[in-house]
Amino acid sequence: MGIVEKQALNNTLITYLGFGFAAINTLFLYTNFLTDEYYGLVTVILSTSAILMPLLAFGVPNTLVKYYSSFQNARESDGFQTLMLLLPLLLILPLAVLSHFFYDSIADFISQENPIVKYYVWHIFLIGMAMAYFEVFYAWAKVQMKSVFGNFMKEVFNRVGVMVLLFLVYFDIISVDFFLKALVGLYLLRTLMMKVYAYRLKRPKLNFNFPANSRSIFNYSALIILGGSAAVIILEIDKVMLNQYIEIENVAYYGVAIYIATSIIVPSRAMHQITYPLTAELLNRNDKLALKSLYQKSSLTLFIASGLLFALIMTNLNDLFLILPEEYRGGFNIVFLIGLAKVYDSLLGNNNSILYNSDYYKSLLAMGILLAALVVLLNLWLIPKYGLNGAALATFIAIAVYNTIKLIYVKAKFGIIPFTSETVKVLGILLILTTPFYFVDVPFHPIVNIILKSAVMCFLFLGILYRFKISGDVYAMLSRYLKRKTP
């Protein structure tokens, strides 16, 4: 097994492990160990920090991946890496100063509807800063083609830490206020550990003689802040804006439904860890044929995985709701809309990687501005009108518009699309399987029902894919697995 394939497999396993811990935390521990108000507060803090993160990172994670392989001279490479470590400070330091002097104004603004948020401005800033530099050090490891440890820290470490903290709250060993402070410490510790690992792979040699193309690098980083922030904004802004309109408990209910839906992107998160640097390398080599192949293969593989997850979620959603506290059971429409949007995300394959790493990256600025304006306006209109469902509808529309624009743009500039005839076949299989299974009502405990229906659906879906060899990659993977099982 090659290094790329091995890391992709390890990243997939780690990502699913992280998803398992996140599922336990989100669906069971948070909902039972914290009050709805404090769960809503945690959701607002983390969502606001996530929106702040791309701004504080100054586009460096994308820039590091895009330009790293283009430097052959050791001196220029050292200067480039030094620049990457310093760029985030251009925004982190001024924003820290502004947060200090205008703390009351910021606190009053974010706590108009929910006064409890007022006392957590620094929590938001520190977590956002930790997230930003974590991504910088993670990208540092990625360009060395070492993504497994970083993926573990991103997907598993924090979630296990949160699980431990929640149990400490449950047994009255720590207070909820201490939990929130420890949450900040957890993110800072993760960043420090990622830094140590990244520097062990390649210790930076400080060189303030920056590369000759530093201006282009700086412009790319500055522009990618808006363009590259689009995915984060569209995923998190709804929770932040809900805090401005309705009681914070509702943010917790919405967050659980969103988590269920966004679990669909787990396979794409695992795959993008390795396809992102591969895409950058192909673009640097101008290998259009290989780029088209990677685009279509990543799209089909991710559509198979995300489509199956979406089908499993929708056919088992009613049983899943029965396991949750009653307050969290009203999110069917939210799960459907956001889940459908996430399937569309996966269907685009490595589309984002192509745009981020190409000479057309400036187009992301316009797309980012359009998306930010669209999602804010839609939320301003739909949240007061439809509440939680309005936030989900706003997100769905914004994702659909944004993804369609990116799809058309890549087709216009590179002459490639991610879809093939196999895409249509997979869609047909999913529709044929999902429709009858949605109406099947198994008369057992909800957990048993979920296991039984999921097992049968997976067996039928994968069996059809294998029998008709619809995806070469999936067929090869299943063949290797079946051969190992054969005595």
N, C-alpha and C positions, 0 to 999 in steps of 0.2 A: 504494500500500500504506500503510495507516494505521500510526501509531506503535506501537500495541499489537501489531498483526500482525507488523510489521517486527522489533520487539524479541523477540517470541516465536520467530520464525524464527532470528534471530541467536543467541538463547539455546540453541535446539535444536542448531544447528551447533556452537556452542562446547562444549556439554555432550557431544556425541558426540566432538568432538576430544579433550576431556579424558578421556573413556572410552578412546579409543585409546591415549593415553599411559599411562593407568593399567593397561590390559591388558598393554602391553609390560613395564611395571615389575613388575606382580604375577605374571604368568605366566612371564616369561622372565628378567628382570634380577635380581630378588630371589632367585629360585629357583636361579640359577646363580652370581651374584656374591657372595652372602652365604651363610654356613653356615646350616643349618636352625635352629640354636640362636639365632643373631642375627636371623634373619628372624622367628622367633617372638617375640623380644624387641621388635623394632620393632612388631609387631602388638599386643602387650600395651600398649606405651607409647601408641600412637595410640588404641587402643580405650578405655583408661582415661582419657585426655585428653578423648576425645569424650564420655564419660559425665560428666566433670567440667564440661564446657563450659556446658551449660544452667544449672547451678547458679551458676557464676561470672557468667554473663550476666544473671542475676536476672530472666529473662523479658522483658528490654528489647526484643529484636528484634520479638517479637510485639506488645508494648505500643506500640511506636513506630508500627507499621503500623496498629494498631487505632484509636488515638486521634488520630493526626496530622491527618487530614482534618476532625476535629470542631472544630478551633480556627480561628476566623475572625479573632480579635483578635491582632495581631502581638505584643503584649506577653505575652499568655498563651502564645502559641506558643513564644516565646523561653524563657519559664519552663519550659514542658514539655520542650523540647529539652535545656535545662540539666539538668533532673531525670533525663532518660534517660542522659546522659553520666556522671552521678554514681552512679546506683543500683548498677551492678555492683561498685563499690568497697565497698559494704556487706558483701559476702561475700569479695571478693578479698583485702582487707587482713587481716581476721581469720584467714582460712585460710592466708595466707602466714605469719602469726605462729605459728599452731599447727604448721604444717609445719616451721618452724625449731626450735621447742622440743621437738616430739615426733617428730623426724625418725627416730630409731632405732626407735621403736615402729611407726611407719608402714612403714618399710623392712622390718622383721622380719615384719610381717603379710603384705605382698604378695609376700614371697620365701620363704614356708614350703616350697613344693615346688621352686621354682627360684631358687637363691641369686643368680643373675646379675641378677635384677630389682632387688635391694636397692640398687644404686648409682644408680638412675635416678628417684628420687622427684621431684627438682627438674625433671628433663626433663618429667615428666608434668604437673606444676603449671604450668610456663611455657607449654607447648604448649596446655594447657587454657585458660589466661588469654588467650593470643593468639587462639585460636579464638573465645572469647567476645566480645572486643572487635571482632574481624573481623566477626562477625554483627551487632553493633550498628552499625558503620559501613556495612555492606552494607544493612541496613534503612534507614539514613539516606538512602542513594542510591535505594532502591526507592520510598520515598514521594515522591521527586522524579520518579518514573516513568523512572528511568535504572538499568536492571538489568544491562546487557550487560557493562560493565567488571567489576562485582562478580562476575558469573557466570564471566567469564574468569579472574579471580584465584582463585576458588574451585575451578574445575574443571580449569584448565590450568596456572597458574603453579607451584603446588607440585609438580605431577607432573613437569613439565619440570625443575624444580630437583632433584627426587629422582633423576631419570634421569641428570642430569649428575653428581651426587654418587656414584651407583652406578658409573658408568664410571670416576670418579676412584679409587674403591676397587679396582676391577678391575685398573687399571693401576698399583696400589701408589703412587699419588700422595698419597693420604690413608689413614689407618688407619680401622678400623671405629669406634673410639672417637671419632675426629674427625667421622666421618660422623654419629654420633648427636648430637653437639653442633651440627653444622651444620644438622641437621634442626630443632632448636629455633630456630636463627637464621633459617631459612627461613620458619617460621610467624610469627615476630616481624616480619620484613621484609614479609611479605604484609599483615599488619595495619596497619603503618605506611603502606604504599602505598595501602591502601583508605581510611585516614583522610584522607590528602592529597586523594584524589579526591573523597570525600564532602564535605569542607570547601570544595572548589572549586565544587561544585554549590550549596552553601548553607553559608556560614560561620556557626557558632553565635554568637549574641550572649548572653553569660552574663547571666542574670537569675535571681537567687535568690528572686524573688517567684513562687513556684510557683503553678500554676493552682488555682482554687477546688475542683476535683474531684481534687486530688492524693491524697486518701485512697483514693478509688476506684481511681485509677491504680496506687497502691502495692499495694493489695490484689490487683488484677488481676495485677501482675507477680509478687507473692509466690506466688499460687496457680498461676500458669501454669508455675512452675518444675517442679512435679511433673507437672501435666497435659501441659505442652508437652514435657517430657523423655521422655515415654513411647516415642516412636518411636526415639530415640537409645538408650535403655536396652535396648529389646528387640532392637536390632540389634547392640549391642556387648557386653552383659553376659555373653553366652556365652563370648566369647574371654577376658574377664577371669577368669571363674570356672574355665575350663579350666586357666588358669595355676595355680590353687590345688589342682588335683587330679592333673594328669598332666604329663609332661615337656614343656618349652616348645617342643620341636621340633614336637609335635603341633598346637600352636596355629598354626604356620605352615601345616601341611597343611590344617587346618580353614579358615584364612583364605583360602587360594586357592579352595577349593570355595565358600565364602561369596561371594567376589568374583564368581565366574562366575555365581552365582544372582542376586546383587543388581544385576548389570548390567541386569536387566529393568526396574529403576525409572528408568533414564536418561531416557526420555521424560517421565515424571511430574516429575522434578526440573526439567526444562527448562520444562514448562508451568506448574508451580506458581510460578515466579519472577514470572509476570505475573498468574495467576489469584488469587493471594493478595491483592494490593492491590485488584483488581477486586471480589473478594468482600466485602472490608471496605467498599468504597464502596457496593455494592448494599445491604448491611445497614444502613449509615448512612442510606440513602435509603428503606429499608423497601420496596424493589422486589422483591416476592415472586415475581412472574412471571418477571422476568429472572434471579432467583436460581435458580429451578427449571430454567430453560433452560440456564444455565451448569453446574449440577450434572449434568444428564443428558448434555449435550454433552461435558463434560470426562471423564465416566465412560466413554462409548462410545469416544471417541478414544483414551483411555489404555488401555482394554481391548484395542482393536485392536492398538495398538503393543506392549503388554506381552505379550499373548497370542501374537503372532507371534514375539517374541523368545524366549519360553518354549518354543514349539514348535521353533524353530531350535536352541536350546541342547540340548534333550533329544534331538533326532534326530541331532545332531552330537557329542554328548558323548563317545562312545567314541573317535572320531577325535581330538578335542581332547586327551583324556588321553594319547594316544600321542605327542603333541608335548612333553608335560611330563616332567620327571624322574620316575623310577619311584615315588619316595616320595609323590608328589602325585596318584597316579592312583586312589585308593580312595574318592572322595567322591561317588559317584553318588547315594546316598540323601540326602546333605546337599544337593546341588544341587537334587534334585527337591522336597524338602520346603520349602526356603527359597524356591525359585523359585515354587512354588505360592502360598506366602504373599505374595510380592511381587506376583503377579498380582491377588490379592485386594485388596492395598493400592491398586493402580492402578484397580481396578474401582470403588472408592469415589469417584473423581474428586476434587473439591475439598471433600470432607467435612471434613477437618481445618480448612481455612480457614473454613468456616461455623461450626464450634464455637469456634475460637480468637477469632473476631471478633464473636461474638454475645453477647447478654446472659446466655447460659447457660454462659459460660466456666467458672463455678465447678464445673460438673459434671465438668470435666476433672480437678479435684483428686481426686475420688473414683475416677475411671477410672484416673488415674495411680498412685494408691496400690494399687488392685486389680492393675493390670498389673505394677507393681514387685514386689509380694508374690508374684504368680502365677509370674512368670518366674524369680524367685530360687528359690522352692520347687520348681518343676519341674526346674530345673538341679541343685539339691541332690539330688533324687531320681534323675534320669535320667542325669546324667553318670557317677556311680560305677557305675551299672548297665550303661549302653550306650556309654560313652565319647563319641567325637565324634558318633556318630549320636544319642545321647541329648541332646546339646546342641542339635542341629538339630531334633529332635522337640519339645523344650521350647519353642524359639523359634516353631515352627510352631503349636503349640497356643495359646500366648500371643497371637500375632498374630491367629489365627482368632477367639478369644474377644473380644479387644479391638476388632477391626473390627466384629464382629457387634453388640456393645454400642453402638458409635458409630452404626452404621447404623440400629438401632432407635430410638436417642435422637433423631437428626435427623428421622426419620419422625414421631415422637411430637410433637416441638416445632414443626416447620415444615410437616409434612404432605407432605413430598416424599421420593421415593426416586430413586436414580440409574439404575435399570434401566428399559429399555424393551423392546419386542418385538425391536428391532434387536440388543439384547444377546444374546438367545437365538439369533438367526441367526448372529452372529459366533462364539458358542460352538460351534454345530453345524459351521460351516465348519472351525474349528480342529481339532475332533475328527476330522472326515473326512479332513483333510489329514495330520495328525500320525501317525495310526495306521499307514498303509502306509509312510510315509517313514521311520519308526523302524526298520523291518525291512529297508529297502533297504541293501545293502552294496555300495558302489562300490569296485572293485578298483584304486584309484590311491593316490597319496601322500595322507596324512591332510588336508593343507592343500587339495589339489585336490578331495578328496571333500567337504570342508566348503563350498568355494566353489560346486561344482556343485549340491549338494543345496539349499543356501541360495538360490541364484539361482532354481531351479525352484520351490521353495516360495513364495518372495516373489512371483514372477510369477503363479502360480496364485491365491494368496490375494488380492493386490491386484486382479488381473483380475476375480475374482468380486465383490469389493466394488464395483468400478467399474461392472461390467455391470449389477448389480442396485441400484445407488445406495443401499447399505445405510447409509452414513454420509454426510450432506450435506457435512460439513466435509472428509472424505477425498476425496469425489467432486470437490469444488471444487478441492482442492489438486492432484489428479491431472489434472484437466481443464486447469488452468493450465500444468502441466508438459508435457502432451502437445501443447498448442497452441504452446508455445515450440519444441518439437522438430519440429513440422510445417513443412516448407519452404514 
